[in-house]
């Protein structure tokens, strides 16, 4: 098995979801996580707004209109195809018109 990192993107952030819909949203995520719980390495966390970009030129806040990452999850999968099939079930792809999951293979060191 190889490790893959899902990095979530989109326009809807946890703070944008009202309390009435938060449980429904979390239930969708927990149901999706349940479909691959045997492959889960780290369920991850959402990212707070106000991320920073650090480069040789300096440090700057990543503006919301630059499509910052929203969170991550790490899984084990047999291949990139297997990982992307799992990613296709992400609730953000249905609940967020700009939702996307980038899938990266974590290379062994």
C-alpha positions as CSV (number, residue, x, y, z in Angstrom):
1,X,0.0,0.0,0.0
2,X,1.1,3.6,-0.7
3,X,0.1,6.7,1.2
4,X,-2.0,9.4,-0.5
5,X,-2.9,12.8,0.7
6,X,-6.3,14.4,-0.2
7,X,-6.1,18.2,-0.1
8,X,-9.6,19.8,-0.2
9,X,-10.4,23.0,-2.0
10,X,-13.6,25.0,-2.5
11,X,-15.5,28.1,-1.7
12,X,-17.5,26.8,1.3
13,X,-15.7,27.0,4.7
14,X,-16.9,25.5,8.0
15,X,-17.6,29.0,9.3
16,X,-19.9,29.6,6.3
17,X,-22.2,26.7,7.4
18,X,-25.0,27.6,9.8
19,X,-25.4,25.5,12.9
20,X,-28.6,24.0,11.6
21,X,-26.8,22.5,8.6
22,X,-23.4,21.7,10.3
23,X,-24.6,18.3,11.7
24,X,-25.9,17.3,8.3
25,X,-22.6,18.3,6.7
26,X,-20.6,16.5,9.3
27,X,-22.8,13.4,8.9
28,X,-22.1,13.3,5.2
29,X,-18.3,13.5,5.8
30,X,-18.4,10.8,8.5
31,X,-20.5,8.6,6.2
32,X,-17.9,9.1,3.4
33,X,-15.0,8.4,5.8
34,X,-16.8,5.2,6.8
35,X,-16.6,4.0,3.2
36,X,-12.8,3.8,3.4
37,X,-12.1,3.6,7.2
38,X,-9.9,0.5,6.7
39,X,-7.6,2.7,4.5
40,X,-7.6,5.8,6.8
41,X,-4.2,6.9,8.1
42,X,-5.2,10.3,9.3
43,X,-8.7,11.7,9.0
44,X,-7.2,15.2,8.9
45,X,-8.6,18.5,9.9
46,X,-10.1,21.6,8.2
47,X,-7.7,24.5,7.8
48,X,-8.3,27.8,9.5
49,X,-8.5,30.9,7.2
50,X,-5.5,33.2,7.0
51,X,-2.9,30.7,5.7
52,X,0.6,32.0,4.8
53,X,2.7,31.4,1.8
54,X,6.5,31.4,2.5
55,X,9.0,31.9,-0.3
56,X,12.4,33.3,-0.9
57,X,10.6,36.6,-1.6
58,X,9.0,36.7,1.8
59,X,5.8,35.7,3.6
60,X,2.3,36.7,2.6
61,X,-1.2,35.8,3.6
62,X,-3.0,33.6,1.0
63,X,-6.1,35.6,0.0
64,X,-9.5,33.9,0.0
65,X,-9.8,34.5,-3.8
66,X,-6.6,32.5,-4.4
67,X,-8.4,29.3,-3.7
68,X,-6.6,28.3,-0.5
69,X,-6.7,24.6,0.7
70,X,-9.5,23.9,3.1
71,X,-8.2,20.7,4.8
72,X,-6.6,17.3,4.3
73,X,-6.9,13.5,4.8
74,X,-4.3,10.8,4.5
75,X,-5.2,7.3,3.3
76,X,-3.5,4.1,2.2
77,X,-4.4,2.9,-1.3
78,X,-3.0,0.4,-3.8
79,X,-2.7,2.9,-6.6
80,X,-3.4,6.5,-7.7
81,X,-6.5,5.1,-9.5
82,X,-7.8,3.6,-6.2
83,X,-7.1,6.8,-4.3
84,X,-8.9,9.0,-6.9
85,X,-11.9,6.6,-6.9
86,X,-12.2,7.2,-3.1
87,X,-11.8,10.9,-3.6
88,X,-14.7,11.0,-6.0
89,X,-17.1,10.3,-3.1
90,X,-16.0,13.5,-1.2
91,X,-19.1,15.4,0.0
92,X,-17.4,18.7,-1.0
93,X,-17.8,17.7,-4.7
94,X,-21.6,17.7,-4.3
95,X,-22.1,20.5,-1.7
96,X,-19.7,23.1,-3.0
97,X,-19.9,24.3,-6.6
98,X,-16.1,24.9,-6.5
99,X,-15.3,21.8,-4.5
100,X,-12.3,19.8,-5.6
101,X,-10.0,17.2,-4.1
102,X,-6.3,17.1,-5.1
103,X,-4.8,13.7,-4.6
104,X,-1.0,13.4,-4.0
105,X,1.0,10.3,-3.5
106,X,3.3,10.7,-0.5
107,X,6.7,9.3,-1.5
108,X,8.5,7.1,1.0
109,X,11.7,8.5,2.5
